[in-house]
Amino acid sequence: MKIWHLSESDVLGGAARAAYRIHRALHTVGVDSQMRVMRAASGDPTVRGMSNKLEKLAHLGRAELDPVLMRLMKTANPVLHSTAVLPSPWLGRIARSDADVVHLHWMGSLMLSVAEVARIRQPLVWTLHDMWAFCGAEHYATDDRWRAGYRRDNRPADESGFDLNRRTWNRKRRHWKHPIQIVAPSRWLADCVSQSALMSTWPVEVIPNALDTEVWSPIDSGTARHLLGLPPRVPLLLFGAYDGAVDPRKGFDLLAEALALLRGQVPDLGLLVMGQGEPETAPDLGFPVHYLGRLSDDLSLRATYCAADAMVIPSRQDNLPNTGVEALACGTPVIAFDTGGLPDIVTHQQTGWLARPYDTEDLAEGIRWVLVDAQRHAGLREQARAEALRRFAYPVVAGRYLETYERIVADSPNHWSTGRRALRTEH
């Protein structure tokens, strides 16, 4: 079977990395998987980006539209907004391809327009990496318009000016007349799809993101700390998110509150911050803080997870963060709030701790519970690794996607081409 994945990038960003891992996982079960992106950075011959200078110039021009439109609207929602108005060169290439299935991922405004999505003739699968597909222009919603529909009378009080979200949502409703097979990496996002005004009747399946568990595997903590220049025998808690200390969705302020409650309870505790360097005015958390900066290579990331005794993900809103899955695969317990897609990563008191949403006292208790008992901590490490192998390993996730592809091709009205074209699966 031949699959074409469409993603804004292959490895630049968390959603791109998740899409690329699905693409690579499919190769492990013999699927002819190809990836088409705006920005290719992996060097993988099965990934192709923009092919000429004219396309790259057009891409830069399209990238300027959304910032201009956003200046017409005032909103308290700080997340990225994408309108997906302008056409791209990809629709024609998809039409000329011999793909059995087109698999959409995170595309922003630059991969396909809203109208072009509706014009793809092949069977479609769409893996959602955020809320954009069923929202307006925003990638994560801070209100409930996505449930009721974007009307004039339910606009948030903190928005004014041009209603870009309503305009974008109405274009989706106008063009997307036929349901697309949706895949949500978490139960939370699948529930959002089913509750949305736009996609409530569309088929949705929960398939977690894939991870190469041979690459992402435990190494000795002492060795990892030596490689990173970290203290060898103190408890270390990891927080990781690009610019997470300034993105309110990532909950660094909630973590700071929890850490304040832990002073004196976990002797010699230190915090690792992955994803940003030390700010000019670093907060005083009452613990040593090691800022590791942006880590892009898998070896450094793997060493960081293995150096940590636990990872904390205090997010207010998240789907299925790669960091949590990577931590489990490296045998590192995860502490998080019981919200969004995080319960799909953490099994309470088996692979970590799920705190009551935004209860910093419960989050602090989870950190203490995971770290203070050495025997319990060793058991959590073993169970974290076992859970990653059971749920996120390449062959497991790829097998579930292959079943989905085969089903939607069989169910498509004309089996995508004239006659019943045989599926090409290499075994």
C-alpha positions as CSV (number, residue, x, y, z in Angstrom):
1,M,0.0,0.0,0.0
2,K,1.3,3.5,-0.9
3,I,0.7,6.3,1.6
4,W,1.4,10.0,1.1
5,H,1.8,12.0,4.3
6,L,1.3,15.7,4.1
7,S,2.9,17.8,6.9
8,E,4.3,21.3,7.2
9,S,7.7,19.8,8.1
10,D,9.2,16.4,8.8
11,V,11.2,17.1,12.0
12,L,10.9,20.8,12.8
13,G,8.5,21.0,15.7
14,G,6.7,18.5,17.9
15,A,3.8,17.8,15.5
16,A,6.2,17.3,12.6
17,R,8.3,14.8,14.6
18,A,5.1,12.9,15.5
19,A,4.1,12.7,11.9
20,Y,7.6,11.7,10.8
21,R,7.6,8.9,13.3
22,I,4.3,7.5,12.0
23,H,5.9,7.6,8.5
24,R,9.0,5.7,9.7
25,A,6.9,3.3,11.7
26,L,4.9,2.3,8.6
27,H,8.2,1.2,6.9
28,T,8.6,-1.4,9.7
29,V,5.5,-3.2,8.5
30,G,6.3,-3.0,4.8
31,V,4.2,0.0,3.8
32,D,5.4,2.2,0.9
33,S,5.2,5.4,2.9
34,Q,6.2,8.8,1.4
35,M,6.2,12.2,3.1
36,R,5.6,15.6,1.4
37,V,6.5,18.7,3.4
38,M,7.0,22.4,3.0
39,R,10.3,22.3,5.1
40,A,12.4,19.2,4.8
41,A,15.2,18.8,7.4
42,S,15.7,15.1,8.1
43,G,17.7,14.2,5.0
44,D,15.5,11.2,4.5
45,P,15.1,10.2,0.8
46,T,11.5,9.3,1.4
47,V,10.7,12.9,2.4
48,R,10.4,15.6,-0.3
49,G,10.0,19.3,0.2
50,M,9.6,22.3,-2.1
51,S,11.3,21.6,-5.4
52,N,12.4,24.9,-6.8
53,K,13.2,28.6,-6.0
54,L,9.8,29.9,-7.3
55,E,7.9,27.6,-4.9
56,K,10.1,28.8,-2.0
57,L,9.4,32.4,-2.9
58,A,5.7,31.7,-3.1
59,H,5.9,30.0,0.2
60,L,7.5,33.1,1.8
61,G,4.7,35.2,0.3
62,R,1.9,33.0,1.7
63,A,3.6,33.0,5.1
64,E,3.0,36.8,5.3
65,L,-0.8,36.6,5.0
66,D,-1.8,35.3,8.5
67,P,0.2,37.9,10.4
68,V,-1.5,40.6,8.4
69,L,-4.9,39.2,9.1
70,M,-4.2,38.7,12.7
71,R,-3.5,42.5,13.1
72,L,-7.2,43.0,12.2
73,M,-8.3,41.0,15.2
74,K,-7.6,41.5,18.9
75,T,-7.7,38.3,21.0
76,A,-6.4,37.2,24.4
77,N,-5.7,33.7,23.0
78,P,-1.9,33.7,22.4
79,V,-1.7,30.5,20.3
80,L,-0.9,30.3,16.6
81,H,-3.7,31.1,14.2
82,S,-3.9,29.7,10.7
83,T,-6.4,30.7,8.0
84,A,-5.4,28.2,5.2
85,V,-6.8,30.6,2.6
86,L,-4.2,30.5,-0.2
87,P,-3.7,27.6,-2.7
88,S,-0.5,25.6,-2.8
89,P,1.3,23.5,-5.4
90,W,0.5,20.3,-3.5
91,L,-3.0,19.6,-4.7
92,G,-1.9,18.9,-8.3
93,R,0.9,16.6,-7.2
94,I,-1.5,14.7,-5.0
95,A,-3.8,14.3,-8.0
96,R,-1.0,13.0,-10.2
97,S,0.3,10.6,-7.6
98,D,-0.4,6.9,-7.3
99,A,-1.0,7.1,-3.5
100,D,-3.7,4.7,-2.2
101,V,-4.3,6.9,0.8
102,V,-3.4,10.6,1.5
103,H,-2.6,11.1,5.2
104,L,-2.9,14.7,6.5
105,H,-1.0,15.9,9.6
106,W,-0.3,19.4,10.9
107,M,-0.3,21.8,7.9
108,G,-0.7,25.3,9.3
109,S,-1.7,27.8,6.6
110,L,0.9,26.8,4.0
111,M,0.5,23.2,3.0
112,L,-3.1,23.1,1.7
113,S,-5.9,25.5,1.8
114,V,-9.3,24.7,3.3
115,A,-10.8,24.4,-0.1
116,E,-8.0,22.1,-1.4
117,V,-8.5,19.6,1.4
118,A,-12.0,19.0,0.0
119,R,-10.7,18.5,-3.5
120,I,-8.4,15.6,-2.8
121,R,-9.9,12.5,-4.5
122,Q,-8.0,9.7,-2.7
123,P,-9.2,8.3,0.5
124,L,-8.2,10.5,3.4
125,V,-6.9,10.0,6.9
126,W,-6.2,13.0,9.1
127,T,-4.2,12.7,12.3
128,L,-4.9,15.7,14.5
129,H,-2.0,17.2,16.4
130,D,-4.0,20.0,17.9
131,M,-7.6,21.4,17.8
132,W,-7.3,23.5,14.6
133,A,-9.2,21.2,12.2
134,F,-12.5,21.6,14.1
135,C,-11.9,25.2,15.5
136,G,-11.7,28.5,13.6
137,A,-8.2,29.8,12.9
138,E,-6.9,29.1,16.4
139,H,-4.8,25.9,17.0
140,Y,-6.0,25.6,20.6
141,A,-9.3,27.1,21.8
142,T,-9.8,29.0,25.1
143,D,-13.6,29.1,24.6
144,D,-16.4,26.8,23.6
145,R,-17.3,28.1,20.1
146,W,-16.0,24.9,18.5
147,R,-18.8,23.0,20.3
148,A,-21.7,25.3,19.4
149,G,-20.4,26.8,16.1
150,Y,-18.8,30.2,15.5
151,R,-21.7,32.7,15.6
152,R,-21.8,36.4,16.0
153,D,-23.6,36.2,19.3
154,N,-21.1,33.8,21.0
155,R,-17.8,35.6,20.4
156,P,-15.6,35.9,23.5
157,A,-15.7,39.2,25.3
158,D,-11.9,39.4,25.0
159,E,-12.0,39.4,21.2
160,S,-12.7,42.3,18.9
161,G,-12.2,43.5,15.4
162,F,-12.4,41.2,12.4
163,D,-13.7,37.8,13.5
164,L,-11.0,35.7,11.8
165,N,-12.0,32.5,13.7
166,R,-15.7,32.7,12.6
167,R,-14.7,33.4,9.0
168,T,-12.2,30.5,8.9
169,W,-14.7,28.1,10.6
170,N,-17.4,29.0,8.1
171,R,-15.1,28.2,5.2
172,K,-14.4,24.8,6.7
173,R,-18.1,24.2,7.1
174,R,-18.8,25.3,3.5
175,H,-16.1,23.2,1.9
176,W,-15.9,20.0,4.0
177,K,-19.1,18.4,3.1
178,H,-17.9,14.8,3.2
179,P,-16.6,13.2,6.4
180,I,-12.8,12.4,6.6
181,Q,-11.4,9.6,8.8
182,I,-10.0,11.3,11.8
183,V,-7.3,9.9,14.0
184,A,-6.7,11.4,17.4
185,P,-3.6,10.6,19.4
186,S,-5.5,10.9,22.7
187,R,-8.9,10.1,24.0
188,W,-9.3,13.7,25.0
189,L,-8.9,15.0,21.5
190,A,-11.2,12.3,20.1
191,D,-13.8,13.4,22.5
192,C,-13.4,17.0,21.4
193,V,-13.9,15.9,17.7
194,S,-17.1,14.1,18.7
195,Q,-18.4,17.1,20.6
196,S,-17.5,19.6,17.9
197,A,-20.1,21.3,15.7
198,L,-18.0,20.7,12.6
199,M,-17.0,17.1,12.9
200,S,-19.4,15.4,15.4
201,T,-20.6,13.0,12.7
202,W,-17.1,12.2,11.3
203,P,-15.5,8.8,12.1
204,V,-12.7,9.2,14.7
205,E,-10.3,6.6,16.0
206,V,-7.7,6.9,18.8
207,I,-4.2,5.8,17.8
208,P,-1.3,7.0,19.9
209,N,1.8,8.6,18.4
210,A,4.6,6.2,17.5
211,L,8.1,6.0,19.0
212,D,11.2,4.0,18.0
213,T,11.7,2.3,21.3
214,E,15.0,0.8,20.2
215,V,16.4,4.3,19.9
216,W,14.5,5.7,22.9
217,S,15.6,3.3,25.6
218,P,17.1,3.5,29.1
219,I,20.8,4.1,29.7
220,D,22.5,4.3,33.0
221,S,21.6,7.4,34.9
222,G,25.1,8.1,36.1
223,T,26.5,7.8,32.5
224,A,23.8,10.2,31.3
225,R,24.5,12.8,34.0
226,H,28.3,12.6,33.3
227,L,27.6,13.3,29.6
228,L,25.5,16.3,30.5
229,G,27.7,17.6,33.3
230,L,25.0,17.2,35.9
231,P,25.4,16.3,39.6
232,P,25.6,12.5,40.1
233,R,23.7,11.7,43.2
234,V,20.9,14.1,43.8
235,P,17.2,13.8,42.7
236,L,16.5,15.6,39.4
237,L,13.1,16.6,38.1
238,L,12.8,17.4,34.4
239,F,10.5,20.0,32.8
240,G,10.6,20.2,29.1
241,A,8.8,22.5,26.6
242,Y,10.1,24.9,24.0
243,D,9.6,28.3,25.6
244,G,7.5,26.5,28.2
245,A,8.4,28.9,30.9
246,V,6.5,31.7,29.0
247,D,3.7,29.7,27.4
248,P,0.8,29.7,29.9
249,R,-0.6,26.4,28.4
250,K,2.6,24.6,29.6
251,G,1.9,25.5,33.2
252,F,5.4,26.5,34.4
253,D,3.7,28.8,36.9
254,L,1.8,25.9,38.4
255,L,5.1,23.9,38.7
256,A,6.7,26.9,40.5
257,E,3.9,26.8,43.0
258,A,4.2,23.1,43.6
259,L,8.0,23.4,44.0
260,A,7.5,26.1,46.6
261,L,5.4,23.6,48.6
262,L,8.2,21.0,48.4
263,R,11.0,22.9,50.1
264,G,12.5,20.8,52.8
265,Q,10.5,17.7,51.7
266,V,12.8,16.3,49.0
267,P,16.4,16.9,50.1
268,D,18.8,18.2,47.4
269,L,16.1,18.3,44.7
270,G,17.2,19.9,41.4
271,L,15.2,21.0,38.4
272,L,16.3,20.4,34.7
273,V,14.7,22.8,32.2
274,M,14.9,21.5,28.7
275,G,13.9,23.6,25.7
276,Q,15.3,27.0,26.6
277,G,18.4,28.7,28.0
278,E,18.5,30.6,31.3
279,P,16.5,33.8,31.1
280,E,18.0,37.1,32.1
281,T,15.7,37.3,35.1
282,A,15.5,33.6,36.2
283,P,12.8,32.9,38.8
284,D,14.0,31.9,42.3
285,L,12.4,28.5,42.8
286,G,14.3,27.6,45.9
287,F,16.1,24.7,44.2
288,P,19.1,24.5,41.9
289,V,17.9,24.9,38.3
290,H,19.9,23.6,35.3
291,Y,18.9,25.2,32.0
292,L,19.8,22.8,29.2
293,G,18.8,25.0,26.2
294,R,17.2,23.7,23.0
295,L,18.2,20.0,22.4
296,S,17.6,18.8,18.9
297,D,19.5,15.6,18.5
298,D,18.0,12.3,19.8
299,L,21.2,11.3,21.8
300,S,21.1,14.5,23.9
301,L,17.4,14.2,24.5
302,R,17.6,10.6,25.4
303,A,20.5,11.3,27.8
304,T,18.4,14.1,29.4
305,Y,15.4,11.8,30.1
306,C,17.7,9.1,31.5
307,A,19.5,11.6,33.7
308,A,16.2,12.7,35.3
309,D,14.5,10.8,38.1
310,A,11.1,11.9,36.9
311,M,9.5,14.2,34.3
312,V,6.8,16.7,35.2
313,I,4.3,18.0,32.6
314,P,2.2,20.6,34.4
315,S,0.3,21.6,31.2
316,R,-3.1,23.2,31.4
317,Q,-3.9,22.0,27.8
318,D,-2.0,19.4,25.8
319,N,-2.7,16.6,23.3
320,L,-0.2,13.7,23.6
321,P,3.2,15.5,24.1
322,N,6.2,13.7,22.6
323,T,8.2,14.5,25.7
324,G,6.0,12.3,27.9
325,V,6.1,9.4,25.5
326,E,9.9,9.7,25.1
327,A,10.3,9.9,28.9
328,L,8.4,6.7,29.4
329,A,10.4,4.9,26.8
330,C,13.6,5.9,28.6
331,G,12.1,4.5,31.8
332,T,11.4,7.8,33.4
333,P,8.2,8.2,35.4
334,V,5.9,11.1,34.4
335,I,4.0,13.4,36.8
336,A,1.2,15.5,35.2
337,F,-2.3,16.9,35.7
338,D,-5.2,14.6,34.9
339,T,-6.2,16.7,31.9
340,G,-6.1,16.6,28.1
341,G,-4.2,13.7,26.6
342,L,-1.9,13.2,29.6
343,P,-4.0,10.3,31.1
344,D,-3.2,8.5,27.8
345,I,0.5,8.7,28.9
346,V,0.4,8.3,32.7
347,T,-1.2,5.5,34.6
348,H,-1.6,6.8,38.1
349,Q,0.8,5.3,40.6
350,Q,2.0,2.8,38.0
351,T,4.0,4.9,35.5
352,G,3.9,8.1,37.4
353,W,1.3,10.4,39.1
354,L,-1.8,12.1,37.8
355,A,-2.7,15.1,39.9
356,R,-6.1,16.7,40.2
357,P,-6.3,19.4,37.5
358,Y,-4.3,22.5,38.5
359,D,-4.2,21.5,42.2
360,T,-0.6,22.4,42.9
361,E,-0.6,20.7,46.3
362,D,-1.5,17.4,44.6
363,L,1.1,18.0,42.0
364,A,3.7,18.5,44.8
365,E,2.5,15.4,46.5
366,G,3.0,13.5,43.2
367,I,6.6,14.7,42.9
368,R,7.3,13.7,46.5
369,W,5.6,10.3,46.1
370,V,7.6,9.4,42.9
371,L,11.0,10.6,44.2
372,V,11.3,9.7,47.9
373,D,11.1,5.9,47.9
374,A,13.9,4.3,46.0
375,Q,12.3,0.8,45.8
376,R,9.0,2.3,44.5
377,H,10.9,4.5,42.1
378,A,12.7,1.5,40.6
379,G,9.4,-0.2,40.0
380,L,7.9,2.9,38.3
381,R,10.9,3.0,36.0
382,E,10.3,-0.6,34.9
383,Q,6.6,-0.1,34.4
384,A,7.2,3.1,32.4
385,R,9.4,1.3,29.9
386,A,7.0,-1.7,29.7
387,E,4.0,0.7,29.0
388,A,6.0,2.5,26.2
389,L,6.8,-0.9,24.5
390,R,3.2,-2.0,24.8
391,R,1.5,1.1,23.4
392,F,3.8,3.3,21.4
393,A,6.4,1.0,19.7
394,Y,6.6,1.4,15.9
395,P,5.2,-2.0,15.0
396,V,2.2,-1.6,17.4
397,V,1.2,1.9,16.0
398,A,2.0,1.0,12.4
399,G,-0.2,-2.1,12.6
400,R,-3.2,0.0,13.8
401,Y,-2.7,2.6,11.0
402,L,-2.5,-0.2,8.4
403,E,-5.8,-1.6,9.5
404,T,-7.3,1.9,9.2
405,Y,-5.9,2.4,5.7
406,E,-7.2,-0.9,4.5
407,R,-10.7,-0.3,5.9
408,I,-11.1,3.2,4.4
409,V,-9.8,2.0,1.0
410,A,-12.2,-0.9,1.0
411,D,-15.1,1.4,2.0
412,S,-14.3,4.2,-0.5
413,P,-17.0,4.3,-3.3
414,N,-14.7,3.4,-6.2
415,H,-11.8,1.9,-4.3
416,W,-10.1,5.2,-5.4
417,S,-9.4,4.2,-9.0
418,T,-11.3,2.5,-11.8
419,G,-11.9,-1.1,-11.0
420,R,-10.7,-2.5,-7.7
421,R,-7.0,-1.6,-7.7
422,A,-5.0,-4.2,-5.7
423,L,-3.4,-2.7,-2.6
424,R,0.4,-2.8,-2.9
425,T,1.8,-3.9,0.4
426,E,5.4,-5.0,0.5
427,H,6.1,-8.0,2.8
